[in-house]
Amino acid sequence: MAQRMDVRVGMEVKSRDGHRLGRVIGLVEDAFVVEKGVFYARDYRVPFRSVEAIKGDDIFLSVDKDQLQKASLGEVLEASDLINL
């Protein structure tokens, strides 16, 4: 799980399998805000617990492209939260 100090504005957010989802545009207490990207038509919050890895300036979430396409963001993050417990 990533922590607030690990994430910076401007970092690129990707699915677990490397597909670009957007860039970090803000930080809040328990999440970061990602600009609208390929899969979603608006900005969205991602809990730090949904981060699988950070490599350089890339943040990889714990879900892949297929999981993102099959569910709404809320469902995907909820599912990934259960995986990470």
WONORDA-V38541 format. One record per residue. N is the residue number from 1. RES is the residue in one letter. SS is DSSP state (H for helix, E for strand, - for the rest). PHI is phi in whole degrees, -180 to 180 (999 if undefined). D_LAST is the distance of its C-alpha to the last C-alpha in Angstrom with 2 decimals. Layout:
# WONORDA-V38541
N,RES,SS,PHI,D_LAST / N,RES,SS,PHI,D_LAST
This chain:
# WONORDA-V38541
1,M,-,999,10.12 / 2,A,-,-80,13.70 / 3,Q,-,-116,15.66 / 4,R,H,-53,18.64 / 5,M,H,-71,21.12 / 6,D,H,-82,19.85 / 7,V,-,-107,20.71 / 8,R,-,-127,24.39 / 9,V,-,-59,26.48 / 10,G,-,99,27.85 / 11,M,-,-67,25.00 / 12,E,E,-91,24.57 / 13,V,E,-104,21.38 / 14,K,E,-131,20.90 / 15,S,-,-72,18.87 / 16,R,-,-57,17.20 / 17,D,-,-94,20.60 / 18,G,-,92,22.62 / 19,H,-,-81,24.04 / 20,R,E,-69,24.97 / 21,L,E,-112,23.48 / 22,G,E,148,25.29 / 23,R,E,-120,25.65 / 24,V,E,-71,24.16 / 25,I,E,-118,26.78 / 26,G,E,-174,25.33 / 27,L,E,-126,22.74 / 28,V,-,-126,21.64 / 29,E,-,-54,19.77 / 30,D,-,-117,16.13 / 31,A,E,-158,16.87 / 32,F,E,-127,19.58 / 33,V,E,-103,22.20 / 34,V,E,-110,23.08 / 35,E,-,-62,26.60 / 36,K,-,-57,27.36 / 37,G,-,-134,27.04 / 38,V,-,-63,27.77 / 39,F,-,-92,25.45 / 40,Y,-,-129,25.72 / 41,A,-,-90,28.99 / 42,R,-,-149,27.82 / 43,D,-,-66,25.82 / 44,Y,E,-146,22.16 / 45,R,E,-95,19.40 / 46,V,E,-124,16.23 / 47,P,E,-63,13.45 / 48,F,H,-58,13.00 / 49,R,H,-68,9.19 / 50,S,H,-89,10.43 / 51,V,E,-87,12.47 / 52,E,E,-88,12.18 / 53,A,E,-157,15.45 / 54,I,E,-126,18.61 / 55,K,E,-128,21.87 / 56,G,-,64,24.98 / 57,D,-,-101,25.20 / 58,D,E,-110,22.78 / 59,I,E,-107,19.22 / 60,F,E,-106,17.30 / 61,L,E,-81,14.61 / 62,S,-,-87,11.92 / 63,V,-,-129,14.27 / 64,D,-,-101,17.82 / 65,K,H,-58,21.12 / 66,D,H,-62,21.40 / 67,Q,H,-64,18.15 / 68,L,H,-67,19.50 / 69,Q,H,-74,22.89 / 70,K,H,-88,21.86 / 71,A,-,-144,20.09 / 72,S,-,-73,20.55 / 73,L,H,-57,18.53 / 74,G,H,-59,16.93 / 75,E,H,-66,15.88 / 76,V,H,-65,14.57 / 77,L,H,-66,12.48 / 78,E,H,-63,11.19 / 79,A,H,-65,10.41 / 80,S,H,-69,8.85 / 81,D,H,-63,6.52 / 82,L,H,-68,5.47 / 83,I,H,-64,5.67 / 84,N,-,-82,3.82 / 85,L,-,-71,0.00
